[in-house]
């Protein structure tokens, strides 16, 4: 009897035979030898690498105290990187680290502006790569960065979202003495809209002020970007602040105190609002000359002479007034422009009797319709009060916000990056 097979059956039989032959070849490579000897193990081409070999990550997994300059990188010896995700975990907040895979696919690196690592943070790295035989590998690692023992912060003026006078100077007082002044100054950016040149000036190692060449223009919007976090201000001491502060410049008001004439002329946007009678510092304790900027305002405050060096023979202050009304601070050394209810009304406009402050007539408790009350209600932090014709010297540029008494040439000479 003749067996007839179809074309499909013949093809199936050929396929089976092929499988049998390929199995025999594999057996000849990795099974027993023909004479029954020991098996021979042969490494097949394209054997996959371990994840650590296939995807190389720096810093190594579980690394501790990694410095800010890392380095941070991901690479493969062959094939290509398909995906890299680096995440910073800091203060319970997660943030992706921007980076780029090289055109050849063999490496990943963080973008230039994100090259430095945050200190006291945990990082995770997740990478997927494809090797030369199109096999995917994945790797996950973690590391933590160095935790500094010393930190510093900058206390600054003015307050966020405030409206200030045109004489406002942005001032930082640091909690630690700064050695790397250029690095710290670069980490603080003061910009204005409309744009104007702004420069920093260092007063010693712990104070940095910023101002433009001339008073700010009314309506200017100022942005202070504070990027001090992880900036090394001194060996082993790192900043902790990363925030943005904005303030607006209000109208332009400058009040001129003529100590010789016993008057104060208040000008706003070029027009005279009023000329008020005052009493300035006595010949024994004259008021500073020069431009001073309002830094604080108090409806009422206590003034004790002992706190600013005016003491009597018994060691007590030459004066101690617990309820000075409408007090406007002009210097850090204690110069105020304030209400005065204890002097005879005839004193104002005719004599200088204070210990260095400028006094305006007022009522006990602070009157709303008195000269002091009138001026207080029309004053902003950042307004300028300039004293002329006094017998004292010009106020020092670092006494309060006295930087306007310094020429622009001398001001920018005090910058660490100019």
C-alpha positions, 0 to 999 in steps of 0.5 A: 500500500502506498502512503501519500503525504501532503505538502503540509505534512512534509514541511512539518516533518522537516521542521521536527527533523531540524529541531532534532538536529539542533538539539543534537548540536546543543547536546554535543556542546554542553552534554556528554562527550561521544565516548561517555566522558565528563560533560564540557561546559561552554559559555554561550555568546551574549551571556547577560551581565549582572546588574552592577556590571551592566549599569554602573552608578556613581556614587555606589549603592548605600554610600554615606556622607557623599560630598556636594560635588559628588560626582553623580553619574550613570553609564553602561559599557555597551548598548544604551541607557533607556531611562534614568530617574534621579530623585532627591528626598529632602525634608520629606519632599521629593524632587527630580534631578534634571539630567541628560543621556549622552547622544551615544546612549552610554552615559547620563549626567545631571544638567549643569545647574544641578551638578551639585548635590544637596547636603543632608539629603537622600538620593535614589537612582533608577536606571534601565538599559538595553545591552548589545543583544536587546536585553533590558536590565534595571538597577536601583540604588540609594545614597545619602549626602554629607550632613554638616555640623555647622549651618548659617543663616542670613537675617534680612530686611525688608520683609516679604511682600512689603511696600517700602520707601525709595531709600530701602537697602536690602541688608543681610546679617549672617549668624556666622562670620563669612570667609567665602564672601564671593560665594555667598554674594553670588548666592544672593540675587537682587533684581528689579523691574524696571531693571537697574544695576544693583551691587552688594557691599560687605561691612565686615564678615557678617553683613552684606547690603545691596542697593542701586546707584540712586534711590529706587524709582517709585513702583519698582518691583524688587526680587531677592533670590536667596540661594544660600542652601549648601553654600560654604560660607566658611570652612565647614559652615554651610547655608540653609536658606533657599527662598525668594522674597519680593517687595514693592517700592512705594512713593518717594519721600525724603524728610530734611531735618535742619538742626540749625533751623529746628525744622523738618521739611517733608517732601513727597515726589518732589512736592513739600507736604509740610515743614514741622518744628523739631528739637534735635540733639543738644550741643552736648549730644548732637544728632548725626548728619547725613542720610538715614533710612527708616528701619522700624516703626513703633506706636509706643516704645521704651527708651532707656539712656543706659542702653545707648551709653547715657548713664548718670553717676549712679549707673542708671540711665540719664533718662528712662521713658516707658511710653515714647509715642510714634517712634521711628528708628533711624540708626542701629545705635539708637537714633530715633525720630519720635513724638515728645510729650514731656518738653514744653511746646515752645521747645519745638522750633526753637532749641535742640535739647535731646540726646541725639534723637529728633523730637516732634511735639506729641501728646502722652499716649500719642496724638493723631492730630499732633506733628508726630502723629501726622508724620508717623501716619505718612511714613514707610519703612525705607523712607529717608530722613536727612539731617543737615547743619548739625554739629556732629559727624556724618552717620557711618554707612553701617549704622542702620541703613546708612549706605546712601552716605557712601559714593557709588564708586566706594560702594561697589568697591566693597563687593566681593564679585564686582 
